[in-house]
């Protein structure tokens, strides 16, 4: 967490906290650690998948490492007065889309991708107009993903 916060203060124009929760300022919401553990286990199970049986303890080891990484974002998210369970949802997204067998027990991909998702969902600094085109790219990608389940 310290390196995450340190990077936010090094970026010119960043103000912490932004205090802007589009879902209504859920500042008293607690991180659901059991849901986070379940999401981390799902991600680990996907990365450790093989065509032969895999020892559950090896999956649990990776899941515990994912949990530790994910839990490190709690203080930042809560400090921004946001729902810390966005971390759970980000891990669920990673488990669904990016947790694939070649990753195995490597956690660097998880750490890096989770940091990006947390930043997108809970920005730690204000945006500038030159980022608008990229924000539209993100919105378009979200719309495409939503079209898979929305009518």
BAFI-3210 file (N, C-alpha, C; in Angstrom, 3 decimals, decimal comma, padded with zeros to 6 digits):
// residues 151
n [1|2|3|4|5|6|7|8|9|10|11|12|13|14|15|16|17|18|19|20|21|22|23|24|25|26|27|28|29|30|31|32|33|34|35|36|37|38|39|40|41|42|43|44|45|46|47|48|49|50|51|52|53|54|55|56|57|58|59|60|61|62|63|64|65|66|67|68|69|70|71|72|73|74|75|76|77|78|79|80|81|82|83|84|85|86|87|88|89|90|91|92|93|94|95|96|97|98|99|100|101|102|103|104|105|106|107|108|109|110|111|112|113|114|115|116|117|118|119|120|121|122|123|124|125|126|127|128|129|130|131|132|133|134|135|136|137|138|139|140|141|142|143|144|145|146|147|148|149|150|151]
n.u [000,820|001,975|003,669|001,757|000,351|002,464|003,030|000,782|001,099|003,196|002,377|001,680|-000,823|-002,589|-005,052|-005,794|-008,180|-010,459|-013,134|-015,479|-017,988|-019,767|-021,807|-023,057|-021,527|-020,522|-019,177|-019,012|-018,970|-017,792|-015,018|-015,760|-014,352|-014,587|-015,892|-013,923|-011,856|-013,046|-013,245|-010,529|-009,713|-011,116|-009,831|-007,238|-007,720|-008,400|-005,964|-004,304|-005,277|-005,302|-005,156|-005,093|-005,596|-005,223|-003,455|-005,217|-004,051|-001,988|-003,437|-004,741|-002,526|-001,700|-004,081|-004,110|-001,910|-002,848|-004,991|-003,646|-002,378|-004,622|-005,955|-004,282|-005,135|-007,272|-007,101|-006,456|-008,730|-010,848|-009,951|-010,495|-013,091|-014,762|-016,581|-015,102|-015,517|-015,372|-012,963|-013,276|-015,042|-013,409|-011,455|-013,082|-013,693|-011,116|-010,708|-012,577|-011,830|-008,984|-007,473|-005,698|-004,432|-001,598|-000,526|-000,177|001,441|002,426|002,233|002,554|001,197|-001,386|-001,165|-000,390|-002,525|-004,736|-004,127|-004,425|-007,175|-008,319|-007,474|-008,869|-011,519|-011,534|-010,313|-007,233|-006,473|-007,307|-008,603|-007,460|-008,347|-007,103|-007,243|-009,733|-010,454|-009,389|-010,911|-013,386|-012,829|-012,606|-015,224|-016,600|-015,612|-016,647|-019,377|-019,534|-018,864|-021,011|-023,084|-023,062|-024,667|-026,859|-030,040]
n.v [-001,192|001,211|001,869|002,308|004,540|006,332|006,684|008,092|010,575|011,543|012,278|015,017|017,370|015,708|015,043|013,978|012,844|012,267|012,143|011,504|009,615|007,893|006,180|006,980|007,556|005,511|005,380|004,019|001,333|-001,943|-003,961|-006,976|-009,613|-012,390|-012,697|-011,574|-013,427|-015,659|-014,778|-014,458|-017,109|-018,251|-016,984|-017,993|-020,740|-020,827|-020,006|-022,064|-024,267|-027,498|-030,395|-032,564|-033,713|-031,109|-030,189|-028,983|-027,437|-026,072|-024,373|-022,893|-021,630|-019,838|-018,379|-017,186|-015,491|-013,808|-012,690|-011,233|-009,303|-008,015|-007,090|-005,078|-002,815|-001,811|000,278|002,540|002,732|003,016|005,358|007,111|007,383|005,457|002,475|-000,281|-002,794|-002,742|-003,736|-006,488|-006,946|-006,212|-008,227|-010,424|-009,857|-010,111|-012,838|-013,911|-013,004|-012,779|-014,586|-017,156|-020,435|-020,310|-018,449|-019,608|-019,839|-017,303|-014,029|-011,450|-010,469|-010,325|-008,452|-006,136|-005,816|-005,600|-003,227|-001,385|-001,695|-000,887|001,763|002,751|002,416|003,825|006,580|008,231|010,756|013,836|014,091|015,077|017,017|015,889|013,176|012,351|011,011|008,465|007,718|007,497|005,336|003,344|003,403|002,541|-000,070|-001,158|-000,976|-002,796|-005,162|-005,266|-005,731|-008,410|-009,501|-007,845|-006,970]
n.w [000,000|000,683|-001,467|-003,404|-002,454|-002,367|-005,051|-005,846|-004,717|-006,078|-008,556|-010,496|-009,726|-008,418|-006,012|-002,795|-000,503|-003,275|-002,745|-004,154|-004,731|-006,993|-006,349|-004,089|-001,756|000,169|002,826|005,233|004,778|005,141|004,154|002,664|003,663|003,445|000,990|-000,585|-000,157|-001,373|-004,032|-004,624|-004,350|-006,489|-008,641|-008,280|-008,557|-011,257|-012,430|-011,708|-012,941|-014,410|-016,586|-015,031|-011,633|-009,209|-006,367|-003,650|-001,665|-002,960|-004,593|-002,627|-001,484|-003,524|-003,681|-001,142|-001,389|-003,428|-002,006|000,000|-001,572|-002,679|-000,409|000,392|-000,930|000,401|002,392|000,839|-000,891|000,966|002,123|000,100|000,446|-000,663|-001,550|-000,227|-001,217|-003,904|-004,546|-004,217|-006,330|-008,467|-008,318|-008,840|-011,490|-012,614|-012,106|-013,800|-016,358|-016,786|-015,312|-016,042|-016,946|-017,811|-016,060|-013,580|-010,503|-010,438|-009,280|-010,112|-012,382|-011,366|-009,286|-010,746|-012,614|-010,902|-009,567|-011,652|-012,254|-009,806|-009,796|-012,039|-011,176|-008,842|-008,887|-008,125|-008,605|-010,233|-013,570|-016,859|-019,761|-022,024|-021,689|-022,345|-024,777|-024,350|-022,099|-023,330|-024,983|-023,037|-022,011|-024,305|-024,545|-022,175|-022,760|-024,887|-023,526|-021,710|-023,482|-023,844|-021,881|-021,491|-022,794]
ca.u [000,000|002,816|004,123|000,602|000,116|003,596|002,924|-000,280|001,556|004,226|001,763|001,301|-002,243|-003,410|-005,555|-006,302|-009,066|-011,358|-014,435|-016,542|-018,493|-020,972|-022,835|-023,674|-020,653|-020,609|-017,939|-019,010|-019,043|-016,598|-014,585|-016,249|-013,140|-014,941|-016,133|-012,612|-011,164|-013,678|-012,840|-009,110|-009,632|-011,573|-008,749|-006,140|-008,154|-008,288|-004,562|-003,648|-006,005|-004,585|-005,999|-004,988|-005,925|-004,295|-003,534|-005,935|-003,156|-001,252|-004,401|-004,931|-001,324|-001,798|-005,235|-003,679|-001,034|-003,747|-005,738|-002,746|-002,213|-005,896|-006,231|-003,446|-005,828|-008,403|-006,880|-006,553|-010,121|-011,608|-009,489|-011,158|-014,497|-015,437|-016,920|-013,928|-015,883|-015,012|-011,794|-013,839|-015,587|-012,280|-010,858|-014,021|-013,464|-009,849|-010,911|-013,389|-011,260|-007,529|-006,824|-005,581|-003,398|-000,169|-000,071|000,182|001,603|002,949|001,258|002,841|000,109|-002,533|-000,858|-000,409|-003,866|-005,627|-003,809|-005,042|-008,624|-008,645|-007,280|-009,975|-012,759|-011,370|-009,153|-006,561|-006,198|-008,201|-008,258|-007,274|-009,108|-006,408|-007,558|-011,132|-010,566|-009,163|-012,088|-014,422|-012,437|-012,975|-016,686|-017,012|-015,307|-017,632|-020,648|-019,429|-018,947|-022,384|-023,989|-023,076|-025,708|-028,020|-030,850]
ca.v [000,000|002,404|002,263|002,800|005,898|007,171|007,038|009,067|011,895|011,974|012,720|016,411|017,648|014,737|015,439|012,816|012,038|012,960|012,155|011,497|008,261|007,970|005,289|007,536|007,777|004,417|005,483|003,135|-000,047|-002,718|-004,932|-008,339|-010,424|-013,735|-012,575|-011,357|-014,724|-016,514|-014,266|-014,792|-018,549|-018,496|-016,570|-018,953|-022,012|-020,680|-019,951|-023,335|-025,341|-028,463|-031,519|-033,584|-033,121|-030,143|-030,176|-027,811|-026,584|-025,174|-023,340|-022,035|-020,808|-018,731|-017,569|-016,376|-014,426|-012,859|-012,005|-010,265|-008,208|-007,303|-006,438|-003,874|-001,678|-001,403|001,577|003,578|002,859|003,586|006,743|007,887|007,338|004,574|001,140|-001,133|-004,028|-002,652|-004,613|-007,827|-006,984|-006,194|-009,565|-011,286|-009,564|-010,744|-014,292|-014,245|-012,621|-012,800|-015,652|-018,290|-021,376|-019,978|-017,596|-020,510|-019,225|-015,944|-013,048|-010,101|-010,055|-010,012|-007,189|-005,038|-005,627|-005,117|-001,808|-000,613|-001,714|-000,035|003,148|003,130|002,464|004,742|007,396|008,928|012,141|014,375|013,859|016,236|016,844|015,068|011,776|012,103|009,993|007,163|007,413|007,031|003,966|002,478|003,319|001,700|-001,446|-001,571|-001,166|-004,056|-006,233|-005,323|-006,257|-009,874|-009,936|-006,961|-007,106]
ca.w [000,000|000,766|-002,789|-004,140|-002,006|-002,743|-006,458|-006,030|-004,335|-007,002|-009,791|-010,398|-009,846|-007,712|-004,705|-002,081|-001,326|-004,190|-002,084|-005,147|-004,934|-007,808|-005,811|-002,903|-000,618|001,140|003,591|006,401|004,322|005,463|003,160|002,894|003,529|002,976|-000,454|-001,200|-000,154|-002,386|-005,348|-004,785|-004,573|-007,866|-009,534|-008,116|-009,145|-012,713|-012,860|-011,397|-013,617|-015,242|-017,003|-013,991|-010,330|-008,627|-004,916|-003,163|-000,873|-003,861|-004,989|-001,452|-001,325|-004,483|-003,261|000,007|-001,904|-004,093|-000,950|000,615|-002,536|-002,803|000,869|000,480|-001,543|001,240|003,029|-000,194|-001,350|002,078|002,259|-000,944|000,830|-001,603|-001,069|-000,401|-001,909|-005,323|-004,670|-004,439|-007,693|-009,397|-008,299|-009,567|-012,906|-012,988|-012,107|-014,969|-017,660|-016,950|-014,540|-016,962|-016,506|-017,930|-014,957|-012,480|-009,180|-010,593|-008,796|-010,605|-013,268|-010,510|-008,604|-011,704|-013,166|-009,850|-009,341|-012,742|-012,072|-008,663|-010,229|-012,920|-010,405|-007,712|-009,283|-007,026|-008,980|-011,233|-014,969|-017,720|-021,004|-023,013|-021,428|-022,705|-025,819|-023,728|-021,286|-024,267|-025,365|-021,911|-021,997|-025,430|-024,169|-021,171|-023,467|-025,627|-022,535|-021,195|-024,510|-023,705|-020,941|-021,535|-024,015]
c.u [000,857|003,279|002,977|000,319|001,252|003,487|001,849|000,187|002,611|003,656|001,260|-000,205|-003,141|-003,805|-006,148|-006,981|-009,923|-012,760|-015,598|-016,967|-019,786|-022,094|-023,360|-022,820|-020,767|-019,357|-017,880|-019,084|-017,710|-016,288|-015,085|-015,085|-013,440|-015,206|-014,815|-011,824|-011,731|-013,278|-011,372|-008,925|-010,065|-010,491|-007,592|-006,495|-008,034|-006,831|-003,849|-004,285|-005,067|-005,556|-005,937|-005,314|-004,810|-004,524|-004,171|-005,014|-002,340|-002,163|-004,603|-003,730|-001,367|-002,947|-004,868|-002,763|-001,853|-004,497|-004,884|-002,548|-003,479|-006,205|-005,429|-004,107|-006,928|-008,231|-007,013|-008,014|-010,981|-011,226|-010,080|-012,666|-015,332|-015,696|-015,722|-014,237|-015,720|-013,769|-012,257|-014,312|-014,481|-011,599|-011,773|-013,873|-012,177|-009,993|-011,651|-012,651|-009,767|-006,796|-006,808|-004,390|-001,938|000,369|000,427|000,311|002,209|001,884|001,491|001,744|-001,092|-002,330|-000,979|-001,808|-004,834|-005,372|-004,453|-006,556|-009,059|-008,502|-008,421|-011,278|-012,722|-010,158|-008,548|-006,126|-007,156|-007,689|-008,056|-007,993|-008,420|-006,653|-008,959|-011,282|-010,351|-010,345|-013,232|-014,107|-012,848|-014,491|-017,200|-016,756|-016,284|-018,977|-020,643|-019,555|-020,361|-023,351|-024,038|-024,202|-026,923|-028,752|-030,960]
c.v [001,246|002,830|002,814|004,240|006,825|007,591|008,086|010,466|012,422|012,513|014,145|016,557|016,678|015,273|014,215|013,291|012,889|013,085|012,205|010,062|008,334|007,072|005,769|007,632|006,736|004,378|004,532|001,668|-000,731|-003,682|-006,315|-009,290|-011,845|-013,723|-012,358|-012,658|-015,649|-016,077|-014,602|-016,282|-018,891|-018,116|-017,567|-020,296|-021,959|-020,680|-021,285|-024,523|-026,200|-029,563|-032,682|-032,925|-032,201|-030,142|-028,866|-026,891|-025,645|-024,060|-022,361|-021,131|-019,603|-017,809|-016,669|-015,242|-013,374|-012,028|-010,920|-009,046|-007,361|-006,498|-005,148|-002,643|-001,104|000,003|002,718|003,817|003,488|005,048|007,669|007,941|006,562|003,227|000,222|-002,451|-003,926|-003,500|-006,043|-007,945|-006,959|-007,561|-010,557|-011,094|-010,236|-012,259|-014,729|-014,036|-012,860|-013,905|-016,926|-019,157|-020,976|-019,121|-018,424|-019,757|-017,823|-014,948|-011,646|-009,594|-009,597|-008,660|-006,009|-004,760|-005,104|-003,638|-000,937|-000,552|-000,836|001,428|003,612|003,299|003,511|005,627|008,150|010,329|012,561|014,129|015,179|015,975|015,957|013,573|011,387|011,017|008,600|006,772|006,918|005,629|002,974|002,302|002,435|000,224|-001,988|-001,830|-002,481|-005,233|-006,376|-005,912|-007,774|-010,355|-009,035|-007,135|-005,798]
c.w [000,000|-000,614|-003,616|-003,758|-002,415|-004,191|-006,670|-005,660|-005,297|-008,307|-009,616|-010,570|-009,113|-006,351|-004,030|-000,811|-002,258|-003,601|-003,070|-005,416|-005,735|-007,287|-004,463|-001,649|000,476|002,012|004,775|006,024|004,622|004,333|003,567|002,632|003,050|001,474|-001,186|-001,239|-001,225|-003,795|-005,624|-005,033|-005,996|-008,873|-009,472|-008,750|-010,671|-013,175|-012,667|-012,130|-014,468|-015,632|-016,018|-012,658|-009,822|-007,119|-004,445|-002,367|-001,755|-004,368|-003,837|-001,216|-002,260|-004,090|-002,083|-000,426|-002,639|-003,046|-000,298|-000,286|-002,582|-001,545|001,034|-000,127|-000,657|001,818|002,022|-000,577|-000,255|002,301|001,216|-000,704|-000,185|-000,958|-001,294|-001,111|-003,415|-005,579|-004,933|-005,878|-008,745|-009,461|-009,019|-011,074|-013,383|-013,060|-013,362|-016,293|-017,832|-016,202|-015,385|-016,574|-016,749|-016,788|-013,773|-011,154|-009,240|-010,142|-009,357|-011,526|-012,442|-009,836|-009,557|-012,236|-012,115|-009,565|-010,417|-012,565|-010,906|-009,051|-011,135|-012,139|-009,295|-007,984|-008,104|-007,413|-010,080|-012,643|-015,703|-019,043|-022,041|-022,817|-021,898|-023,765|-025,251|-022,855|-022,169|-024,769|-024,279|-021,870|-023,127|-025,123|-023,135|-021,836|-024,249|-024,661|-021,987|-022,217|-024,483|-022,805|-020,907|-022,855|-024,741]
res [x|x|x|x|x|x|x|x|x|x|x|x|x|x|x|x|x|x|x|x|x|x|x|x|x|x|x|x|x|x|x|x|x|x|x|x|x|x|x|x|x|x|x|x|x|x|x|x|x|x|x|x|x|x|x|x|x|x|x|x|x|x|x|x|x|x|x|x|x|x|x|x|x|x|x|x|x|x|x|x|x|x|x|x|x|x|x|x|x|x|x|x|x|x|x|x|x|x|x|x|x|x|x|x|x|x|x|x|x|x|x|x|x|x|x|x|x|x|x|x|x|x|x|x|x|x|x|x|x|x|x|x|x|x|x|x|x|x|x|x|x|x|x|x|x|x|x|x|x|x|x]
***
